[in-house]
């Protein structure tokens, strides 16, 4: 048996993961420690955390695994530049310093980051091998088809594979520059959102639009084949040779230049979002059908950035192509660190594997946690005013009552989540029955676009009472409709507001008895909560149900826009101070906003401005 440190770095969301004797001990993104959103630098702090959580020193590591093969990626960069030269020279010259200084010397960089104390083998796994391993090996399946879809790894942009026992095999691949992930990112860019972080905003915008451009995309931009592979007409795109995703020919096709970031969102952007979402779903379903045919498997595992498209995931699950689906909760590049470590443990070292019936991701709660003594020390250091409640039942009763009175709660308990979603340990929570809660949280707490929907958390045993879904959805990666008997009949005035160009008027129309989590198309991105995975958070929800009769709450990530999810009690306190959050709960401590020394407006603005808008 072995201790294996997996790493992902130098592209997007650097991370580290530690697998010891096959057990996933720890995993975290570097951004949580540095407070730099999507930090791509070597994950030194995350690696230190993982080693500390495992209780081992660097010398005790048996293997270090890196999530892709940099020399093959460099080969793609060179070949792409030569194919488009002299176009793209500026982009090429901007990329070269990092490659020549760092990426081409990864063994040296890894050794230096580990203080020169690691002297053993470094394994470089393929990018999509890492994705496939991250999806299959922790899943609850003994055998499954595997689908990985993202922007690009070395050369691959999508793969179909099969996992059986302790081995995976990739059977089919799609190659750069043809990429479903890059196609979606091109529309993300064109609609004024940031590539590699704004794709989920585009997905949230889609229900406001009409997919009127879907046929144009299928006729002009791509040739979508029956197996889900696609060939893109690269004359519309600039990502091979430039710093932009799209060009003037693309803009002419869609009626004008890209939307400027932070400018008003028009109906065009809504319709474009709806259109690319429809095309993405069509491609994912086609890939899935081909994967079922190719492998003969009744279950599917998914990873890669496109696997975070929970709307497509929900439609795939309901399609019945596969009996069951497992999506790696850290499906993007961060999860590649975990996949690389698992690949070494099973694929290379040939260790036996027994599938965990509930998956072995431990709820993706793999990050740091803090004792009450550590919390008290940190809160005292920052001058916080708090109440310590030793009895958990009394704590939960008090917090549930605050939620029921429409207070916005920062909830910090247990281990931090690994991946992009807050799953009940670093969450902002509220009452979904409140008509004003969505706009209030978006504008007063998150400082983000008011059209963005919030996700519901629901007691696992009651999910079918509120949503058209049955079974687990512990990682907030499936979208389902709110039950029709919870829908509200809209008045003529409300129906008119739903057609208003101003998204703020649309989002404020109550559409169900759970208005704060019901999107304009009557859907919701659901997370089921159970005792085994979620512990205290589940017990809080049970208490909220006891007090209100409602088994659903709002759950959004504990951060403001442009900031990584909070990691430490100090991070949480700063977020409380800089926003209009009402109550902060950190383990057994309750902090009420009015009791704290107020920040000046200038201090608040300085804190908010310290994070780059994403």
C-alpha positions in Angstrom: 0.0 0.0 0.0 1.1 3.5 -0.6 0.7 7.2 0.1 0.2 9.2 -3.1 0.1 13.0 -3.5 -1.9 14.1 -6.5 -1.3 17.6 -8.0 -2.9 19.8 -10.6 -1.4 23.2 -11.5 -0.5 25.9 -14.0 -3.8 26.1 -15.9 -6.9 26.6 -13.8 -7.8 25.8 -10.2 -4.6 24.2 -8.9 -5.2 21.6 -6.3 -3.7 18.8 -4.2 -5.2 15.5 -3.0 -3.8 12.8 -0.8 -4.7 9.1 -1.2 -3.4 6.8 1.5 -3.8 3.0 1.1 -6.7 3.7 -1.3 -8.5 6.0 1.1 -9.2 9.6 0.0 -7.7 11.4 3.0 -7.8 15.0 1.9 -8.2 17.3 -1.1 -8.3 21.1 -1.5 -7.8 23.9 -4.1 -5.0 26.3 -3.6 -7.3 29.3 -4.0 -8.9 28.6 -0.6 -5.6 29.2 1.1 -4.2 32.1 -1.0 -7.6 33.8 -1.4 -6.8 34.2 -5.2 -9.8 33.0 -7.2 -8.9 30.1 -9.6 -5.3 30.3 -8.4 -3.2 28.4 -11.0 0.1 28.4 -9.2 1.7 25.3 -7.8 -0.6 24.2 -4.9 2.1 24.3 -2.2 -0.3 25.3 0.6 -2.9 22.7 -0.4 -0.2 20.1 -0.5 0.9 21.1 3.0 -2.6 20.8 4.2 -3.1 17.3 2.7 0.1 16.0 4.2 -0.8 17.4 7.6 -4.3 15.9 7.4 -2.7 12.5 6.6 -0.2 12.9 9.3 2.8 12.1 7.1 5.9 14.0 6.0 7.1 14.6 2.5 9.7 11.8 2.9 7.0 9.3 3.7 5.3 9.9 0.3 5.6 6.9 -2.0 4.5 8.7 -5.2 3.7 12.1 -6.5 1.3 12.2 -9.4 0.7 15.2 -11.8 -2.6 15.4 -13.6 -1.5 15.8 -17.2 1.5 15.4 -19.5 3.1 18.9 -20.0 5.4 17.9 -22.9 2.3 16.7 -24.9 0.5 19.9 -24.1 3.6 21.9 -25.2 3.6 19.9 -28.4 0.0 21.1 -29.0 0.9 24.7 -28.3 3.8 24.6 -30.8 1.8 22.7 -33.5 -1.1 25.1 -33.2 1.1 28.1 -33.5 2.8 26.8 -36.5 -0.5 25.9 -38.2 -1.8 29.5 -37.7 1.5 31.5 -37.9 2.1 34.4 -38.1 -1.3 35.0 -36.5 -1.2 34.3 -32.8 2.4 35.6 -32.2 1.3 37.8 -29.3 -0.5 34.9 -27.6 2.4 32.6 -28.2 4.9 35.1 -26.8 2.8 35.6 -23.7 2.6 31.9 -23.1 6.3 31.1 -23.6 7.8 32.6 -20.4 5.7 30.4 -18.1 6.5 27.3 -20.2 10.2 27.9 -20.5 10.6 28.9 -16.8 8.2 26.4 -15.2 5.9 24.1 -17.2 8.8 22.3 -19.1 10.6 21.7 -15.8 7.9 20.3 -13.7 10.0 17.6 -11.9 12.3 20.5 -10.7 9.3 22.7 -9.8 7.7 19.9 -7.8 10.9 19.1 -6.0 11.5 22.7 -5.1 7.9 23.1 -3.9 8.3 20.0 -1.7 11.5 21.6 -0.2 13.8 19.2 -2.0 12.8 16.4 0.3 10.9 14.2 -2.2 13.4 12.0 -4.0 11.1 9.3 -5.4 9.1 8.8 -8.7 6.9 11.5 -10.2 4.1 10.0 -12.4 2.5 12.1 -15.1 -0.9 10.8 -16.1 -2.9 11.9 -19.1 -5.3 14.8 -18.6 -8.4 12.8 -19.5 -7.0 9.7 -17.8 -7.0 11.8 -14.6 -10.6 13.0 -15.2 -11.7 9.4 -16.0 -10.0 8.1 -12.8 -11.5 10.8 -10.7 -15.0 9.8 -11.9 -14.8 6.0 -11.9 -12.6 5.0 -9.0 -14.6 6.8 -6.3 -18.0 5.8 -7.8 -20.3 3.2 -6.4 -20.1 1.1 -9.6 -18.1 -2.1 -10.1 -18.4 -1.5 -13.9 -19.4 1.6 -15.8 -19.0 3.6 -19.0 -16.9 6.8 -18.5 -17.5 10.1 -20.3 -15.0 13.0 -19.9 -15.7 16.3 -21.7 -13.9 19.6 -21.2 -12.1 22.4 -23.1 -8.8 20.6 -23.9 -6.2 18.5 -22.1 -3.1 17.6 -24.0 -4.8 17.0 -27.3 -8.0 15.4 -26.2 -11.2 17.4 -25.6 -13.6 14.4 -24.9 -13.2 10.7 -24.3 -15.4 7.7 -23.9 -14.0 4.9 -21.7 -14.9 1.9 -19.5 -14.1 1.2 -15.9 -14.2 -2.3 -14.6 -12.8 -3.5 -11.2 -9.5 -1.6 -10.6 -8.8 -0.6 -14.2 -10.0 2.0 -16.7 -9.6 2.1 -20.5 -10.2 5.0 -22.8 -11.8 3.7 -26.0 -12.6 6.8 -28.1 -11.3 10.4 -28.1 -12.1 13.7 -29.7 -9.2 16.1 -30.5 -8.4 19.8 -30.4 -9.4 22.2 -31.8 -12.8 20.6 -31.9 -14.3 20.8 -28.4 -17.7 21.0 -26.9 -16.2 22.7 -23.8 -14.4 25.4 -25.9 -17.6 25.9 -28.0 -19.5 26.6 -24.7 -16.7 28.9 -23.5 -16.8 30.8 -26.8 -20.4 31.7 -26.1 -19.5 32.5 -22.5 -16.9 35.0 -23.7 -19.2 36.4 -26.4 -22.0 37.0 -23.8 -19.6 39.0 -21.6 -18.7 36.5 -19.0 -15.2 35.3 -18.0 -14.0 32.1 -19.7 -13.3 29.2 -17.3 -15.4 30.7 -14.5 -18.5 32.3 -16.1 -19.8 29.2 -17.9 -22.2 28.5 -15.0 -23.6 32.0 -15.3 -24.4 31.3 -19.0 -26.2 28.2 -17.9 -28.2 30.2 -15.3 -29.0 32.8 -18.0 -30.3 30.2 -20.5 -33.9 29.8 -19.1 -34.6 33.5 -19.7 -34.0 33.1 -23.5 -35.4 31.4 -26.5 -33.1 29.0 -28.4 -33.6 30.8 -31.6 -29.9 30.5 -32.6 -29.6 26.7 -32.1 -30.2 25.9 -35.8 -27.6 28.5 -36.8 -25.0 27.0 -34.5 -25.7 23.5 -35.9 -25.7 24.7 -39.5 -22.8 27.2 -39.5 -20.6 26.6 -36.5 -20.4 22.8 -36.0 -21.1 19.5 -37.6 -22.6 17.5 -34.8 -22.4 13.7 -35.5 -24.6 10.9 -34.2 -21.9 9.8 -31.8 -21.8 13.3 -30.2 -18.4 14.2 -31.7 -18.3 17.5 -33.5 -16.3 19.3 -36.1 -16.1 23.1 -35.7 -15.8 25.6 -38.5 -12.7 27.3 -37.1 -13.1 30.4 -39.3 -15.6 31.7 -36.7 -13.2 31.2 -33.7 -9.9 32.8 -32.6 -8.8 30.7 -29.6 -6.2 28.8 -31.7 -4.3 31.9 -32.7 -5.3 34.7 -30.4 -6.4 35.9 -27.0 -10.0 36.1 -27.9 -12.4 33.1 -28.2 -14.4 34.5 -31.2 -13.8 36.9 -34.1 -15.6 39.4 -36.3 -17.2 36.6 -38.5 -18.7 35.1 -35.4 -20.0 38.6 -34.3 -21.5 39.2 -37.8 -23.4 35.9 -37.5 -25.0 36.9 -34.2 -25.8 40.6 -34.9 -22.9 42.6 -33.5 -19.9 42.6 -31.2 -19.6 40.7 -28.0 -21.3 42.1 -24.9 -18.9 44.1 -22.7 -18.5 42.7 -19.3 -20.7 44.3 -16.6 -22.9 46.0 -19.3 -26.6 45.3 -19.3 -27.7 41.9 -20.5 -29.9 42.0 -23.5 -32.4 39.6 -25.0 -29.7 38.6 -27.5 -27.4 37.2 -24.7 -30.4 35.4 -23.2 -31.2 33.8 -26.5 -27.6 32.9 -27.2 -27.4 31.3 -23.8 -30.5 29.3 -24.4 -29.3 28.2 -27.8 -25.8 27.0 -26.8 -27.4 25.2 -23.8 -29.7 23.3 -26.2 -26.9 22.4 -28.5 -24.7 21.2 -25.5 -27.5 19.0 -24.2 -28.0 17.5 -27.7 -24.2 16.7 -27.9 -24.0 15.3 -24.4 -27.0 13.0 -25.0 -25.5 11.8 -28.2 -22.2 11.1 -26.6 -24.0 9.2 -23.8 -26.0 7.1 -26.3 -22.8 6.2 -28.1 -21.0 5.4 -24.8 -23.8 3.0 -23.9 -23.6 1.3 -27.3 -19.9 1.1 -27.2 -19.5 -0.2 -23.7 -22.7 -2.1 -23.0 -22.7 -0.7 -19.5 -25.9 0.4 -17.7 -24.1 3.0 -15.5 -22.1 6.1 -16.4 -19.4 8.1 -14.7 -18.6 11.7 -15.8 -15.9 14.3 -15.3 -14.4 17.3 -17.0 -15.7 20.9 -16.9 -18.7 20.1 -19.1 -19.9 17.6 -16.5 -20.6 20.6 -14.2 -23.4 21.5 -16.6 -26.1 20.2 -14.2 -29.0 21.1 -16.5 -27.5 18.7 -19.1 -26.8 16.1 -16.4 -30.4 16.2 -15.2 -31.7 15.7 -18.8 -29.3 12.8 -19.3 -30.4 11.1 -16.1 -34.1 11.5 -17.0 -33.4 10.2 -20.6 -33.0 6.7 -19.3 -30.0 6.0 -21.5 -28.2 4.9 -18.3 -29.7 3.4 -15.2 -27.6 5.6 -12.9 -25.0 8.3 -13.2 -22.1 9.4 -11.0 -20.5 12.8 -11.6 -17.2 13.6 -9.9 -18.1 16.6 -7.6 -14.8 18.3 -8.4 -15.3 17.6 -12.1 -13.0 20.3 -13.4 -9.2 20.5 -13.3 -9.0 20.5 -9.5 -10.4 17.0 -9.5 -7.6 16.0 -11.8 -5.3 16.0 -8.8 -7.5 13.4 -7.1 -7.8 11.4 -10.3 -4.0 11.3 -10.8 -3.5 9.9 -7.3 -6.3 7.3 -7.7 -4.9 6.3 -11.1 -1.5 5.5 -9.6 -3.1 3.5 -6.7 -5.4 1.3 -8.9 -4.2 1.4 -12.4 -0.4 1.4 -11.9 0.0 -0.3 -8.6 -2.8 -2.8 -9.3 -4.4 -2.5 -5.9 -7.8 -4.3 -5.5 -10.9 -2.1 -5.5 -14.2 -2.6 -3.9 -16.9 0.0 -4.8 -18.4 1.9 -1.9 -22.2 1.6 -2.2 -22.5 5.4 -1.3 -19.3 6.4 -3.3 -16.0 7.0 -1.6 -15.8 10.8 -2.0 -16.9 11.3 1.6 -19.5 13.9 0.5 -16.5 15.8 -1.1 -15.9 17.2 2.4 -12.2 16.8 2.2 -10.8 20.1 3.3 -9.7 21.7 6.6 -11.8 21.7 9.7 -11.4 23.6 13.0 -11.9 22.7 16.6 -13.9 25.0 18.9 -10.7 26.0 20.6 -9.2 27.0 17.3 -12.3 28.9 16.4 -12.4 30.8 19.7 -8.7 31.7 19.3 -9.3 33.1 15.8 -12.5 35.0 16.7 -10.7 36.5 19.7 -7.8 37.6 17.5 -10.1 39.5 15.1 -12.1 41.0 17.9 -15.4 39.2 17.1 -18.3 39.3 19.6 -19.9 35.8 19.9 -22.0 33.5 21.9 -20.8 30.0 22.6 -23.5 27.3 22.6 -22.1 24.0 23.8 -25.3 22.0 23.3 -25.9 21.1 19.7 -29.6 20.8 20.0 -29.9 24.3 21.5 -27.6 25.7 18.8 -29.7 24.2 16.0 -32.9 25.4 17.5 -31.6 28.9 17.6 -30.2 28.9 14.1 -33.4 27.3 12.6 -35.5 30.0 14.2 -33.2 32.7 12.7 -33.6 31.1 9.2 -37.4 30.9 9.7 -37.5 34.6 10.5 -35.9 35.4 7.1 -32.4 36.0 8.4 -29.4 35.3 6.1 -27.0 32.9 7.8 -23.4 32.2 7.2 -22.9 28.5 8.1 -19.4 27.2 8.8 -19.1 23.6 10.2 -17.0 20.6 9.6 -14.6 20.0 6.7 -14.4 22.4 3.8 -15.8 21.2 0.5 -13.5 20.1 -2.4 -14.8 21.4 -5.8 -16.8 24.4 -6.9 -19.9 23.8 -4.8 -20.7 24.6 -1.2 -22.4 21.5 0.2 -23.4 22.5 3.7 -20.1 23.2 5.4 -19.1 26.6 4.0 -22.6 27.8 3.0 -24.8 30.8 3.1 -28.3 29.5 3.9 -31.8 31.0 4.1 -35.5 30.4 3.9 -36.7 29.3 0.4 -40.3 30.4 1.1 -39.3 34.1 1.2 -40.2 35.9 -2.1 -37.5 38.5 -1.4 -34.6 36.2 -0.5 -33.1 35.6 -3.9 -32.7 39.3 -4.8 -31.7 40.0 -1.2 -28.9 37.4 -1.2 -27.7 38.3 -4.6 -27.4 42.0 -4.1 -26.7 42.4 -0.4 -24.6 39.4 0.3 -23.1 38.0 -2.9 -22.8 41.3 -4.9 -23.6 39.5 -8.1 -26.1 39.5 -10.9 -29.7 39.4 -9.7 -30.8 36.9 -12.4 -28.7 34.1 -10.8 -30.7 31.4 -9.2 -30.0 29.8 -5.8 -29.9 26.1 -5.2 -32.1 24.3 -2.8 -30.9 21.7 -0.3 -33.6 19.1 0.6 -33.8 16.3 3.1 -32.9 13.2 1.1 -36.0 11.3 2.3 -38.3 14.1 1.2 -36.8 15.1 -2.2 -39.7 13.6 -4.2 -42.2 15.7 -2.2 -40.7 18.9 -3.7 -39.0 18.0 -6.9 -39.4 15.7 -9.9 -36.5 13.6 -8.8 -35.9 10.5 -6.8 -32.7 9.2 -5.3 -29.4 10.9 -4.3 -28.1 14.2 -5.6 -25.5 15.0 -2.8 -23.2 17.1 -4.9 -25.6 19.6 -6.5 -25.0 18.3 -10.0 -28.5 17.6 -11.2 -31.3 19.9 -12.1 -35.0 18.9 -11.7 -38.3 20.6 -11.9 -40.2 21.8 -8.9 -43.3 19.7 -8.3 -46.3 21.1 -10.2 -48.5 21.2 -7.1 -46.1 23.8 -5.7 -46.4 26.1 -8.7 -48.3 29.4 -8.3 -50.9 30.8 -10.7 -49.4 34.1 -12.0 -51.6 37.2 -12.2 -51.7 39.2 -15.5 -49.3 41.7 -14.0 -46.9 39.0 -13.0 -47.1 37.4 -16.5 -46.3 40.8 -18.0 -43.3 41.1 -15.6 -42.0 37.7 -16.7 -41.6 39.2 -20.2 -39.9 42.4 -19.1 -36.4 43.0 -20.6 -35.2 43.9 -17.0 -34.2 40.5 -15.5 -34.6 42.0 -12.0 -38.3 42.2 -12.6 -38.5 38.7 -13.9 -36.6 37.1 -11.0 -38.7 38.8 -8.4 -41.9 37.2 -9.6 -42.8 34.4 -7.2 -43.4 31.2 -9.3 -43.8 28.6 -6.6 -44.3 28.2 -2.9 -40.5 28.0 -2.8 -39.9 31.2 -4.8 -36.2 31.8 -3.7 -35.0 28.5 -5.3 -37.4 28.2 -8.3 -35.8 29.4 -11.5 -37.9 31.0 -14.3 -38.3 27.7 -16.1 -39.6 26.1 -12.8 -36.3 24.2 -12.3 -33.9 23.9 -9.4 -30.3 22.6 -9.0 -30.9 20.3 -6.1 -28.7 18.9 -3.4 -30.0 16.1 -1.2 -28.8 16.0 2.4 -28.5 12.9 4.5 -27.1 12.1 8.0 -24.2 9.9 6.8 -22.6 12.5 4.6 -23.7 15.8 6.1 -24.0 15.2 9.8 -24.8 18.5 11.6 -26.1 20.2 8.5 -28.7 17.4 8.1 -29.7 17.8 11.7 -30.1 21.6 11.2 -32.4 20.8 8.3 -34.4 18.4 10.4 -34.8 21.1 13.1 -35.9 23.7 10.4 -38.5 21.1 9.2 -39.7 20.6 12.8 -40.2 24.4 13.3 -41.6 25.3 9.8 -42.8 22.1 8.2 -40.5 22.8 5.3 -37.8 20.3 4.4 -35.9 22.6 2.0 -33.5 25.5 2.5 -31.4 27.8 0.3 -27.8 26.9 0.0 -25.2 29.1 -1.8 -21.5 29.2 -1.4 -20.0 31.2 1.5 -18.2 34.0 -0.4 -18.8 37.2 -2.2 -18.5 37.6 -5.9 -14.9 37.2 -7.0 -13.8 35.6 -3.8 -13.0 31.9 -3.2 -15.2 30.1 -0.8 -14.2 30.8 2.8 -11.7 28.5 4.4 -11.0 29.7 7.9 -13.0 31.3 10.7 -11.2 34.5 10.0 -12.3 34.4 6.3 -15.9 33.9 7.4 -15.8 36.8 9.9 -14.4 39.2 7.2 -17.3 38.1 4.9 -19.8 38.8 7.7 -18.4 42.3 8.3 -18.3 43.3 4.6 -21.8 42.2 3.7 -25.4 42.5 5.1 -25.4 39.0 6.4 -27.4 38.8 9.6 -25.8 35.9 11.5 -22.6 33.8 11.3 -22.4 30.4 12.8 -18.9 28.9 13.2 -19.0 25.5 14.7 -20.6 26.1 18.2 -20.2 29.9 18.0 -23.0 32.3 17.0 -22.1 35.8 15.8 -24.8 38.4 15.2 -24.0 41.3 12.9 -25.5 44.1 15.0 -23.2 43.1 17.9 -20.0 43.5 15.8 -17.9 46.6 15.5 -19.2 48.0 12.2 -16.9 48.6 9.3 -16.9 51.9 7.6 -18.3 52.0 4.0 -14.7 52.6 2.8 -13.5 49.5 4.7 -16.3 47.4 3.2 -15.5 48.7 -0.3 -11.8 48.0 0.2 -12.6 44.4 1.1 -14.9 43.8 -1.8 -12.5 45.5 -4.2 -9.7 43.1 -3.1 -11.4 40.4 -5.1 -11.4 40.4 -8.9 -14.8 40.2 -10.4 -15.3 36.9 -12.2 
